[in-house]
Structure formats: structure tokens, C-alpha cells
Amino acid sequence: MYVLCSPCILNPALRADGITKPSDRDAFERTKNRCDAFGIEIIPLPCPETLYLGPGRAPGTFLERLNTPAFSRLMDELESQVRDLITRRGPPLCIIGVNSSPTCGVTSTWYGSTGDEPPRRTGKGVFLSRFPEIPVIDTLVFARYRAYLAAPLFSEAERSYNLQIADLLRKNMFEVYLPQETGDDSGTRKKDEQTRLFSSNKKAIDDADIIIAIIDGADADSGTAWEMGYASAQGKHVIALRTDFRNAGTHEKVNLMLEQSATVVSTREALLEALIVPTQPVPPMKSQIRPPFLK
């Protein structure tokens, strides 16, 4: 199993000068780490901008420098190379792109101004838009894979359900921290054990990229609510799974403060959609980074 990715994820020097921030480099590393952790082979796409404009270039939009017949012919050639690879290997899990790129943007692209439209537009870059049949994920989203699963764990039914959700996440290439798997599963804890568990769980939230919270019941579990609030205060993305059909009010499915600080979903399928997962799970093995298409 493999993914295609923008080549600058593996080699940031291919990007235009001055645009790569430390947060970008961190996302690139975690993108590679996720693939390595779950045995996904990484195959870089060719870089049309580097091949056409060369390295060490200033930032620019598609309309400013790439809207030419020569660049279109180059993209035709590169698309043919990529499709030959897909014919040989089968379809990839997804393409991992880099938002705002004129060629490899996922949900936004520096296309350029025409009329009253802003230069940065919603939509894919001009190269990735040539592969509409392949799911595309931004590297900042793909890199967000270290999950903290917050949930009540006081009954056999709760613990069993938590394990089901954790298994679902792991099959979709998420590393999952589940407190009940670290000893937080007993009502007879002594004070020092309570202190250890609090510190351990709090650090796991600090280290997590994303929080998934299970908030079924007449009211959300108080510990889960605390974990959601703590994560939200750090600006972390929180997704809450509530399969309970009862509503907390006329307009709220659950407590107002929890609902406003999280994306609330009601099914496992909706949870995976909110997480933006690659299309299928893979068995664990070491990844390999293949050479780029550049000759």
C-alpha cells in the first residue's frame, strides 16, 4: 500500500523561497512518521513548478508565471508518468498535498487574481486537480494522527465500546492513547496512583494532535468534559461522538459549552469523515521512500 505526496513534503527545498514555516516542517515530519508507523510506502509526485521554474524561485501565483502552453504541456507529460505508475501499482490510498500551492493545493490554491476574485482561491492546485478520482488530504490534516480517546470507563459496556472505537481509529492509521489501557480502570486507586494517572493523561492530551471524545448519556461524563475543555483551551481539534438520540435542549445535542468547542458527530462513519481518513487500513510494516520522478 502506498500514498502519493507532494515532493516538497520530503524535500522542502523544492518550495518557493521563504514560504516554509517551522510548523510546515513539523507537519512534513509527522506525515512521514505516520506513514512509517503504519507501513505506508511514500512515493513523491513530480514537482511541475521546480521543473518549469527551477529551484530558488520567489513565490508566485499560477496566473503570474505558470499559465502558459509550455507549462500545460509539462503537466500533460507528468500526469502521464503518474498514471503509468498507478496502472502498474494500483490506486494509492490518497494523495497528500500542500495547501495554497499553485500546483499541489488541496482546499486552497494561489491561483491569481482575475476581476474581483482574490488571488488565493478555494479548490485544488492545477496539478492535483488532474486526479479527481483520487482522495486528496492536506499534509497538515494527515499529520494530525496522534489521538487521545476521552471517554467514560466505569462499566464493562463502556470499556468494551471504547476499545471498539480505539480499534476503528487504529485501523485508519491513528495512534491512540486510551486511558483505560494505561491503568485508569479501577475505583480503588490510592492517592499516588491518582496523581500518576492525572499527570499521565494530561501529558497525553498535551502530546495529542486531536481529541476524540465519547459523550453518550443523559449528560457527558465529567472527566471527559474536563479533557475536552483542557484540549480546547490549547486550540486542539476536538471531535465528539454522541450516538445517544436524546438532546440537551431545543438546539443542542449536548451541553452548550461542549458542543461549541467540538465537532459533534453521531455515527462511526461520520467520525471517520470528520477525521478525514485515508481510504483503507493497512497492516503494520516499515515504509520505504521511493526516488522522485525527477530525472
Steps between C-alpha positions, in 0.01 A plus 500: 500500500625846420420870489600759246615830647619844403878467467567800724373295797814290459720786378385847616776658286271446202264767634515868407746701709388620843160331522584196715427560869614284793142376532516382137821305565343345809197391298726354229688296761183374665358410159805280443478364854139396450584316180797331667294399805234333286716361221386730222742540212555864400536579130558869420326661208706698251524873573376692194606837644860394566532336160360809326642787708795335672592503870558817698198677355293778654139429599243562230154405377400274214378789286820700555751240380347163416207580274683412178467232230847370591402443861178331393698263277734425790206412724362273224829312498521476879139389530573221252795385715285494812219310329749244367615444858140459621434249221799295618441531873127543535334806653664669801328547834499872428709792383649714776521860382612836635233766529537833318745356246412610143551139388451279808243690707223287651222734614666832409740615232684820403342513157519874435261792466247542223247776540386534860604148602780470759828338392456220752202289403313202636577177317786276391822610334522458125702176512303317770175601330602263219434203731137549610447128561767480775428626855724794592598595857696806611824415678391705804197272534683174422765589760232523769493133597593478872157463658386517862178304553306659786210296631332364812650165603304394805304202366576197289274637227682835495846341493397259225360783286813708557713211372282475189551868421873477573525202262312694231744790535807276491376327187482845342860583589462689827719451803256482791551579867214342695518560878346163590798332331743681729352391831215749533245224556450458872293667770747403776790723400716648773605865505839449334339297223242773444782753469686279253193445283410869495854595394517222242164581344565874502835450324332275243254778420792745473672267252189416298416654164129436535250409771215256440243507780210262560216699655204263515264507797251744647796728564863469397737331743668766716853371441441490125360854514815617683723337240305664219521842665871468573571400140279776359680760709823391328343548159496127423242353265228316697249260342221370724313178420144495636281211389243576773184635332402714801558874467615735776276782376301631209810570293777306675574129482712529813621766744533835322864560600606155382310527174647841418855381563480179296377347177214273611424191289247221556642196315831325452484579130455869577793482742729369227370765261574775752849359553564494120653153492679328212276259317604167649705350788831320450705246702802632695841485327787736431449760228732565210559839339534459125704740282300779334403506137758775434765389249 
